[in-house]
Amino acid sequence: MTKLVTIQLLLASWSCLAVLAQAKSIDSPIDFTTDNDNAIAKDVDTDPFDSCQIYCTGDLLHTIQTAVPKIFDDSKTFVDMKLNFPPAKTLTDFEALMDAKNRTPSRDDLIEFVNKYFSPKGTELELWTPTDWKENPSFLDLIPDPDLKQWGMELNNIWKDLGRKMKDDVLKNPEYYSIIPVPNPVIIPGGRFIEFYYWDSYWIIRGLLYSDMHDTARGMIENFMSIVKRIGFIPNGGRVYYHGRSQPPLLTGMVKSYVDFTNDDLFAINALEVLEHEYEYFVNNHAVQVKGHNLTVYRDSSTGPRPESYREDVETGEKFATEDAREDHYSELKSAAESGMDFSSRWFINENGTNEGNLTHLKTRSIVPVDLNAFLYWNAKLIAEFHAKAGNVEKVTEYENKAQKLLLGIQEVLWNEEAGCWLDYDMINQKPRNYFVATNLSPLWVKAFNISDTEKISKSVLNYIAVNKLDSFAGGVPNTLSNTGEQWDFPNVWAPMQYIVVEGLNNLNTPEAKNLSKSWAMRWVKSNFKAYSDDFHMYEKYNAEKFGGHGSGGEYGVQTGFGWSNGVIIEWLAKHGRELDNGGGRGGAAASRVMSLVGVAAVTIVALIAGRVLW
C-alpha cells in the first residue's frame, strides 16, 4: 500500500558568485551583483540568452520537435536537455546533417544527433536539502489532531524532496543550458516542472515561511530580484524559452510576506528599485486603454510556438490559413500561459462573442483580466508602504496615486453592478464577460476595493456565490463552470485560486464572509488530506466534484509534488489547525487509520535508517 523510496542526501554548500550582469565568456561565471543603478536592465531584451538560439526558435528546434513519429512524448523534454557542445558548433553540425540528408533526415538520424549533442534533462540540477529545514517547525504546534499533525510533518518533509541547486557548470557555461542561472537553491513545484516558476513560488515561499525556513524563502526572492536586474523582468519559469512572457506579478507580494514574518524592513527598502522596475515593466509592456482608463492585459513578446509545447502548438496552428494568423495564434497561446491559466475558456472569444470554443478561439490579448490589474494595484500599494518605511515621502505619494488610478479603472471598467462582482472585459465586443472565474474575486484578496463599501460588496459577492452555487462542490470551488477539457476549466480546482477566494472573503471582514472563508479553507484541507491518505501524493490540481479527488485534463497528466499545494495547506493548517480534526470530514475514520499507519511506518523507518522517505 505504501511506496517507499530512499534517496541519498546530498549535502553541499552553495557559494554565491558575484560579478556583473550576463557573462558571455565560457570561463567567466554569471554575475549576480547589482548594487548600482546601472545593474538593472533598462530595456527588455527580446532574446537575452545565448542558448536561446537552440532552445527558443530555429530549424533545429522545429525539426526535432515535429519529427514523425515524435521523438519525445512530452515536448518539454527536449528543451530541458543540456548541450554537449557550444551552440554555434551544434547549429553548424546540424546544418551539415540537414544538407547531407537533403533537408529530410530520418527519425533515426535525428535521434542519433540528439544523443550525441545533448545530455538528458535534469543533469544541470542536484538534489538539495535546505540548510534551514527543521524537523519540527512551529506550525505543527498549532495542530492538536495527531493525524493532521503527522500529515503536516510529511508536508514539511516534502520541501527536502523539492529542493534543487544548480551545478557550478551552469554558472560557468550558461550557454550550454536552457535553465536560467540564479545564485541560490530553489524549491521546485514537482513532477515535470523541475525548475522554479514565478507565481508558483509565491505560495511555496509562504509555505516555507510557515515552516520556519526563512533563509530558503529569502534566497528564492533574491533569485527573482537578480533576474529582474539582469533581464528586466521575471520570466514565466526558470528556462530561457520562457523569455517572452512573465506570470502574474507577485514578487512584491513575496517581499511583503517575508517582511511580515521576519520584520526585516531593510530587506523591503533595499528591494524597492527592483520592485518599481518590475511594476513599470508590466505597466509599460502590457498597457491598454479602456473607457479612458489605463489598464493591463496578459501579452507575450516572442514569436513562434511555445518551445516547451512546440508540437502541440504547431498542430493547432495548422488550423489557420496564413502564417500571420498562425503567429497570432502562437501569441495568444503564450499570452494565456503568461496568465498562469493555460488553458481555459476564460480566454475564448468565438465569432458570437461568447466563451464557447477551443484553443483556436483564444483571444487573451483582447481580454482585460481582473486579477492582473488587481495585482498591480496591490504592487503599487505595497511599494508605497515600503517607501514609507524608508521615509521617501515623494515616492509614497507617487505610488499611492498610481494605485488610486488603477483602483478607479478596476471600479469603472471591471466591477459589474448587475453581476455583483468584478468581471473580465472583452475589448473586441466591448462588453463584460459574465462567466464565473475564480479570479473574478481576486480584488478581495488584495483589497482592491473601497473599504467604505465593504458591507455592500460583501452582500453582492455572497449573492454572486449563491447564484453560481459555488458552495455546492465537495472538492472545492472550481476555477470555472465551463467543462471544456482544458485544465483550468471545470471541474478542476487549484490551490492558488482557492487561496485567493478564501483569503479574499476573509478580507471582507463581515461575519457571513468570514464564516464562509473558514468553511472553505477547512473543507480544502480535509479534501487534500483525503487525497493524500489514498495514495500519499500532493497534487498540482484537484477535482471540485469529488472530495479528495485529483484533477485531470489539459496538455499533460496530473503532476505530483506539489509546491503550491503544500504551501497553501501548511498555511491553513497553521491558521485553522486548532479547529480542525480529520474525523468530522468526509475523509472519515478510514483516512485516520491510513495516516496512523503512515505515521508509524515513518517513525520506524527514520529510526532504522538515516535516509529520507518519499511516499
C-alpha positions in Angstrom: 0.0 0.0 0.0 2.9 2.3 0.6 5.6 3.3 -1.9 8.9 3.7 -0.1 11.8 5.3 -1.9 15.1 6.1 0.0 17.1 8.9 -1.5 20.7 9.6 -0.6 21.0 13.1 1.0 23.2 15.4 -1.0 24.7 17.9 1.4 26.6 20.6 -0.3 27.5 24.2 0.4 26.4 26.9 -2.0 28.7 29.8 -2.9 27.1 32.8 -4.4 29.1 34.1 -7.3 29.3 37.8 -7.7 30.2 39.9 -10.8 28.0 41.9 -13.2 25.0 41.1 -15.5 25.4 38.3 -18.0 28.9 36.9 -18.7 29.5 35.7 -22.2 32.8 34.1 -21.7 32.8 30.3 -21.1 35.4 30.7 -18.4 33.6 33.5 -16.6 30.8 32.9 -14.1 27.4 34.7 -14.2 27.5 38.0 -12.4 24.6 38.4 -9.8 25.8 41.7 -8.2 23.5 44.6 -8.8 24.4 47.2 -6.2 24.4 50.1 -8.6 21.7 51.7 -10.7 23.1 50.5 -14.0 22.8 46.9 -12.9 19.1 46.8 -13.8 18.3 46.2 -17.4 16.6 49.3 -18.6 15.2 47.7 -21.7 13.7 44.3 -22.0 15.9 42.2 -24.3 13.7 40.0 -26.6 16.5 37.4 -26.8 18.6 37.8 -23.7 20.2 34.3 -23.5 22.9 32.8 -25.8 21.3 29.4 -25.6 18.0 30.8 -26.9 19.3 30.1 -30.5 19.0 26.4 -29.6 16.0 26.3 -27.2 13.7 29.2 -28.3 13.5 29.1 -32.1 15.1 27.9 -35.3 15.3 24.9 -37.6 16.9 22.6 -35.1 14.1 23.1 -32.6 11.4 22.8 -35.3 12.9 19.7 -36.8 13.4 17.8 -33.6 10.0 18.8 -32.1 8.0 18.0 -35.2 9.7 14.6 -36.1 7.3 11.9 -37.3 6.8 9.7 -35.4 7.6 12.0 -32.5 10.9 11.5 -30.6 9.6 12.7 -27.2 6.2 12.1 -25.7 6.5 15.5 -23.9 7.8 18.4 -25.9 9.3 19.9 -22.8 11.8 17.0 -22.5 13.9 18.2 -25.4 14.2 21.8 -24.5 15.2 20.8 -20.9 18.2 18.8 -22.2 21.8 20.1 -21.8 24.0 20.8 -24.8 27.2 18.8 -25.0 28.9 21.3 -27.4 28.7 25.1 -27.8 25.5 26.4 -29.6 27.5 27.6 -32.6 29.0 24.1 -33.2 25.7 22.4 -32.6 24.0 24.6 -35.2 26.8 24.2 -37.7 26.8 20.4 -37.4 23.0 20.3 -37.5 23.1 22.2 -40.8 25.7 19.8 -42.1 23.4 16.9 -41.2 20.4 18.6 -43.0 22.5 19.2 -46.1 23.8 15.6 -46.1 20.2 14.3 -45.8 18.7 16.6 -48.5 16.9 18.5 -45.7 14.9 15.4 -44.8 16.7 13.5 -42.1 15.0 10.3 -40.8 13.8 10.0 -37.3 16.8 7.7 -36.6 19.1 10.4 -37.9 17.6 12.9 -35.5 17.7 10.5 -32.5 21.4 9.9 -33.2 22.0 13.6 -33.4 20.2 14.3 -30.2 22.1 11.5 -28.4 25.4 12.9 -29.5 24.8 16.6 -29.0 22.5 16.6 -25.9 22.5 15.1 -22.4 19.4 14.0 -20.6 17.1 16.6 -18.9 17.8 17.4 -15.3 21.5 17.0 -15.4 22.1 20.6 -14.6 20.5 20.2 -11.1 21.3 18.4 -7.9 19.0 17.4 -5.1 19.4 19.8 -2.3 18.4 19.6 1.4 17.6 23.1 2.6 20.1 24.1 5.3 17.4 25.8 7.4 15.0 22.8 7.2 13.6 22.0 10.7 12.2 18.6 11.7 9.5 20.2 13.9 8.6 23.7 12.6 6.5 25.8 14.8 3.3 25.5 12.8 3.0 21.9 13.9 2.4 23.1 17.5 -0.9 24.7 16.2 -2.3 21.3 15.1 -3.8 19.2 18.0 -5.2 16.4 15.8 -2.5 13.7 15.7 -3.2 12.6 12.1 -3.3 16.1 10.7 -0.1 16.8 12.7 1.6 13.8 11.2 0.4 15.0 7.7 1.9 18.4 8.4 5.2 16.7 9.3 5.2 14.9 6.0 4.4 18.0 4.0 7.3 19.6 5.8 9.4 16.7 4.6 8.4 17.3 1.0 10.4 20.6 1.0 13.5 18.4 1.1 12.2 16.3 -1.9 11.6 19.5 -3.9 14.9 21.2 -3.1 17.3 21.8 -6.0 20.5 23.6 -6.6 22.3 24.3 -9.9 25.6 22.7 -10.6 28.6 25.1 -10.8 28.9 24.4 -14.5 25.6 26.2 -15.1 27.1 29.4 -13.8 30.4 28.9 -15.7 28.8 27.8 -19.0 25.3 29.1 -19.1 25.1 28.9 -23.0 25.1 25.1 -22.6 21.8 25.1 -20.7 18.2 26.1 -21.1 18.0 26.8 -17.4 18.4 30.4 -16.2 21.2 30.7 -13.7 20.4 32.0 -10.3 22.6 32.4 -7.2 20.6 30.4 -4.6 19.0 27.0 -4.4 15.3 26.7 -5.1 12.1 24.8 -4.2 10.6 23.5 -7.4 6.9 22.7 -8.0 7.5 19.0 -8.8 6.6 16.5 -11.5 7.6 17.6 -15.0 8.4 21.1 -13.5 12.0 20.7 -12.4 12.8 24.4 -12.4 11.4 27.3 -10.5 8.2 29.0 -11.7 7.3 32.6 -11.0 3.8 32.6 -9.5 4.0 29.1 -8.0 6.8 30.5 -5.8 4.5 32.9 -4.0 2.7 30.1 -2.3 5.8 28.0 -2.0 7.5 30.9 -0.2 4.6 31.4 2.2 4.7 27.6 3.0 8.5 27.9 3.6 7.9 30.9 5.9 5.3 29.0 7.9 7.8 26.1 8.1 10.4 28.5 9.7 12.6 28.3 6.5 13.3 32.0 6.2 16.7 31.6 4.6 15.4 29.4 1.8 12.5 31.8 1.2 14.8 34.8 1.1 17.1 33.1 -1.3 14.3 32.4 -3.7 13.2 36.1 -3.6 16.8 37.2 -4.2 16.9 34.9 -7.2 14.0 36.7 -8.7 15.4 40.1 -8.0 18.7 39.0 -9.6 16.8 38.1 -12.8 15.0 41.4 -12.9 18.3 43.1 -12.6 19.8 41.1 -15.4 17.0 41.0 -18.0 14.4 43.5 -16.8 11.5 41.2 -15.7 10.8 37.7 -14.3 10.1 35.1 -17.0 7.2 32.6 -16.7 9.7 30.0 -15.3 13.4 29.2 -14.9 14.1 28.4 -18.6 15.4 30.6 -21.4 12.5 29.6 -23.6 10.1 31.5 -21.4 11.9 34.7 -22.2 9.0 36.4 -24.0 6.5 36.2 -21.1 6.2 36.6 -17.4 3.5 35.4 -15.0 1.1 37.2 -12.5 3.4 39.7 -10.8 3.7 38.5 -7.2 7.4 39.4 -6.4 6.3 42.4 -4.4 3.9 40.2 -2.5 6.7 37.7 -1.8 8.8 40.6 -0.3 5.8 41.6 1.8 5.3 38.1 3.1 9.0 37.8 4.0 8.9 41.1 5.9 5.7 40.2 7.7 7.4 37.0 9.0 10.8 38.5 9.8 10.2 42.2 10.5 13.2 42.8 8.2 12.1 46.2 6.9 15.5 46.9 5.4 15.1 44.0 3.0 12.0 45.6 1.6 13.6 49.0 1.4 16.7 47.6 -0.4 14.4 45.8 -2.8 12.5 48.9 -3.9 14.4 49.7 -7.1 13.8 46.2 -8.4 10.1 46.2 -7.4 9.5 49.5 -9.0 11.2 48.3 -12.2 9.0 45.2 -12.4 5.9 47.2 -11.8 6.8 49.7 -14.6 7.7 46.7 -16.9 4.1 45.4 -16.6 2.5 48.8 -16.9 4.6 49.8 -19.9 4.6 46.5 -21.8 1.0 45.3 -21.1 -0.9 48.5 -21.3 -4.3 49.0 -22.9 -6.8 51.9 -22.7 -10.4 51.1 -21.9 -13.1 53.7 -21.2 -10.4 56.3 -20.6 -8.5 54.2 -18.1 -5.0 52.7 -18.4 -5.3 49.0 -17.6 -3.2 46.0 -18.5 -3.6 42.6 -20.3 -1.5 39.5 -20.5 0.7 39.8 -23.5 3.7 37.8 -24.8 6.6 39.4 -26.8 8.2 36.5 -28.6 7.5 34.8 -31.9 6.7 31.2 -32.9 5.2 28.3 -30.9 6.0 27.6 -27.3 9.2 25.7 -27.3 8.1 23.5 -24.4 4.8 22.7 -26.2 6.1 23.1 -29.7 4.5 20.1 -31.4 1.1 20.9 -29.8 1.2 24.5 -30.9 2.2 23.6 -34.5 -0.7 21.2 -34.6 -3.3 23.7 -33.5 -1.7 26.3 -35.7 -2.3 24.2 -38.8 -6.0 25.1 -38.5 -5.2 28.7 -39.6 -4.8 29.6 -43.2 -2.0 32.1 -43.2 1.4 32.5 -41.5 0.2 35.7 -39.9 -2.9 34.0 -38.4 -0.7 31.2 -37.1 1.7 33.7 -35.5 -1.3 35.5 -33.8 -2.4 32.1 -32.5 1.0 31.3 -31.1 1.0 34.7 -29.4 -2.4 34.1 -27.9 -1.3 30.7 -26.5 1.8 32.3 -24.9 -0.2 35.2 -23.5 -2.6 32.7 -21.9 0.4 30.9 -20.5 1.6 34.2 -19.0 -1.7 34.4 -17.1 -0.8 31.1 -15.4 -4.2 29.7 -16.7 -3.0 27.6 -19.7 -5.6 26.9 -20.8 -9.2 27.9 -20.1 -12.5 29.0 -21.6 -11.7 32.3 -19.8 -9.6 33.3 -22.8 -12.0 32.1 -25.5 -13.9 34.6 -27.7 -15.8 33.0 -30.5 -17.5 34.6 -33.5 -20.6 35.1 -31.4 -18.7 36.8 -28.6 -19.1 34.0 -26.1 -16.6 31.8 -24.2 -17.6 28.6 -26.1 -14.9 27.1 -28.3 -11.4 25.7 -28.2 -7.8 26.8 -28.4 -8.4 28.3 -31.9 -10.7 30.8 -30.2 -8.0 32.2 -27.8 -8.1 36.0 -27.5 -6.1 36.5 -24.4 -4.6 39.8 -25.5 -8.1 41.3 -26.0 -9.4 40.4 -22.6 -8.7 42.8 -19.7 -8.2 40.5 -16.7 -9.5 41.3 -13.2 -6.5 39.6 -11.5 -3.6 41.3 -13.3 -5.0 44.7 -12.7 -5.8 43.9 -9.1 -2.3 42.5 -8.5 -0.7 45.7 -10.0 -2.9 47.8 -7.7 -1.5 45.7 -4.8 2.0 46.1 -6.0 1.7 49.9 -6.1 0.2 49.9 -2.6 3.0 47.8 -1.2 5.7 49.8 -2.9 4.2 52.9 -1.3 4.2 51.1 2.0 7.9 50.1 1.6 8.8 53.7 0.7 7.0 54.9 3.8 9.3 52.6 5.8 12.2 54.4 4.2 10.8 57.9 4.7 10.5 58.6 1.0 7.5 60.9 1.1 7.5 61.8 -2.6 7.7 58.2 -3.6 4.9 57.3 -1.3 2.7 59.9 -2.9 3.7 58.8 -6.4 2.8 55.1 -5.9 -0.4 55.9 -3.9 -1.5 57.9 -6.8 -0.7 55.1 -9.2 -2.7 52.7 -7.0 -5.7 55.0 -6.9 -5.8 55.4 -10.7 -5.7 51.6 -11.1 -8.4 51.3 -8.4 -10.6 53.7 -10.3 -10.1 51.8 -13.5 -10.9 48.5 -11.8 -14.1 50.0 -10.3 -15.3 51.7 -13.5 -14.4 49.0 -16.1 -14.3 45.7 -14.2 -16.9 46.0 -11.4 -20.3 44.8 -12.7 -23.2 46.0 -10.6 -25.6 43.6 -12.2 -23.5 40.5 -11.5 -22.5 41.9 -8.1 -18.8 41.1 -8.8 -15.8 42.0 -10.9 -15.7 40.6 -14.5 -13.1 40.4 -17.2 -13.7 42.9 -20.0 -13.9 41.9 -23.7 -12.3 44.6 -25.8 -13.3 43.1 -29.1 -17.0 43.2 -28.3 -16.7 46.0 -25.7 -18.6 44.2 -23.0 -18.0 42.5 -19.7 -17.5 38.7 -19.7 -20.2 37.4 -17.4 -18.8 33.9 -16.8 -17.6 32.7 -13.4 -13.8 32.5 -13.0 -12.2 32.3 -9.5 -10.1 35.4 -10.4 -13.3 37.5 -10.5 -12.9 37.6 -6.7 -9.2 38.5 -6.7 -9.7 42.2 -5.8 -10.9 40.9 -2.4 -7.6 39.2 -1.7 -5.5 42.4 -2.5 -8.2 44.8 -1.1 -8.6 46.5 -4.4 -11.9 47.9 -3.4 -13.2 50.9 -1.4 -13.2 49.8 2.2 -16.2 52.1 2.9 -18.2 49.9 0.5 -17.3 46.6 2.3 -20.9 45.8 3.5 -22.4 46.4 0.1 -19.6 44.4 -1.6 -19.9 41.5 0.9 -23.6 41.3 0.2 -23.2 41.4 -3.5 -20.3 38.9 -3.6 -22.1 36.4 -1.3 -25.2 36.6 -3.6 -22.9 36.0 -6.6 -21.5 32.9 -4.9 -25.1 31.7 -4.2 -26.3 32.3 -7.7 -23.4 30.4 -9.1 -23.8 27.6 -6.5 -20.1 27.8 -5.6 -20.7 26.2 -2.2 -22.2 23.1 -3.7 -18.9 21.4 -4.7 -17.4 18.7 -2.4 -13.9 19.2 -3.5 -13.6 23.0 -3.5 -14.5 26.0 -5.7 -13.8 25.1 -9.4 -11.8 27.6 -11.4 -14.6 28.0 -14.0 -18.0 26.4 -14.6 -17.3 25.5 -18.2 -16.3 21.9 -18.9 -14.1 22.1 -22.0 -11.4 19.5 -21.1 -8.8 22.3 -20.6 -7.1 22.0 -17.3 -8.0 25.4 -15.9 -11.7 24.7 -16.5 -14.4 22.7 -14.6 -14.1 20.5 -12.7 -10.5 21.3 -11.8 -9.7 23.2 -8.5 -6.3 24.8 -8.0 -4.7 25.7 -4.7 -3.7 29.3 -5.7 -7.3 30.1 -6.8 -8.7 28.5 -3.7 -6.4 30.6 -1.6 -7.3 33.9 -3.4 -11.0 33.2 -3.0 -10.8 32.1 0.6 -8.4 34.8 1.8 -10.4 37.4 -0.2 -13.6 36.5 1.6 -11.8 36.8 4.9 -10.6 40.3 4.0 -14.3 41.5 3.7 -14.4 41.1 7.4 -18.2 40.6 7.6 -19.4 37.7 9.7 -21.0 36.0 6.8 -18.0 36.3 4.5 -15.5 35.2 7.3 -17.6 32.2 8.1 -17.7 31.1 4.5 -14.0 31.7 4.2 -13.2 29.5 7.1 -15.6 26.8 6.0 -14.0 26.7 2.5 -10.4 26.7 4.0 -11.2 23.7 6.3 -13.0 21.8 3.5 -10.0 22.3 1.3 -7.6 21.0 4.0 -9.8 17.9 4.6 -10.2 17.2 0.9 -6.5 17.4 0.3 -5.9 15.2 3.4 -8.3 12.6 1.9 -6.4 12.6 -1.4 -3.1 12.3 0.4 -4.4 9.4 2.5 -5.4 7.5 -0.6 -2.0 7.5 -2.3 0.4 9.7 -0.4 0.7 12.4 -3.0 0.1 16.2 -3.1 -1.3 17.1 -6.5 -1.0 20.1 -8.8 -4.8 20.3 -9.1 -7.9 18.7 -7.6 -11.4 17.8 -8.6 -14.3 20.0 -7.5 -16.9 17.2 -7.8 -15.1 14.7 -5.7 -14.0 15.1 -2.1 -10.3 14.0 -2.1 -10.2 13.7 -5.9 -7.3 14.9 -8.0 -7.7 16.9 -11.3 -7.2 15.9 -14.9 -7.3 17.3 -18.4 -5.0 19.7 -20.4 -1.8 19.0 -22.3 -0.2 16.7 -19.7 -1.1 14.3 -16.9 -1.7 15.5 -13.3 1.5 16.2 -11.6 2.6 15.4 -8.1 4.8 17.2 -5.6 3.4 19.8 -5.3 4.9 23.1 -4.3 1.9 25.5 -4.2 -0.5 22.8 -2.9 1.9 22.1 0.0 2.3 25.8 0.8 -1.5 26.5 1.0 -2.2 23.5 3.2 0.7 24.3 5.6 -0.6 27.9 5.9 -4.2 26.8 6.6 -3.1 24.1 9.0 -1.3 26.9 10.9 -4.3 29.2 10.7 -7.1 26.7 11.3 -5.4 23.7 12.9 -6.8 24.2 16.3 -10.4 23.9 14.9 -9.6 21.0 12.5 -10.0 17.3 13.1 -10.0 14.6 10.5 -12.8 12.5 12.0 -15.5 15.0 11.2 -14.7 15.4 7.5 -15.9 13.3 4.6 -12.5 11.5 4.7 -13.7 9.7 7.8 -12.1 7.2 10.1 -10.6 5.2 7.2 -8.3 8.1 6.4 -7.4 8.4 10.0 -6.3 4.8 10.2 -4.3 5.1 7.0 -2.5 8.1 8.3 -1.8 6.5 11.6 -0.2 3.6 9.8 1.8 6.1 7.7 3.0 7.8 10.9 4.1 4.5 12.5 5.9 3.5 9.3 7.6 6.8 9.0 8.8 6.8 12.6 10.1 3.2 12.2 12.0 4.0 9.0 13.6 7.1 10.5 14.7 5.0 13.5 16.3 2.4 11.3 18.0 4.4 8.5 19.4 7.8 8.0 17.8 8.2 4.6 14.7 10.1 3.5 11.2 8.7 3.0 9.1 9.5 0.0 5.6 8.4 -0.4 
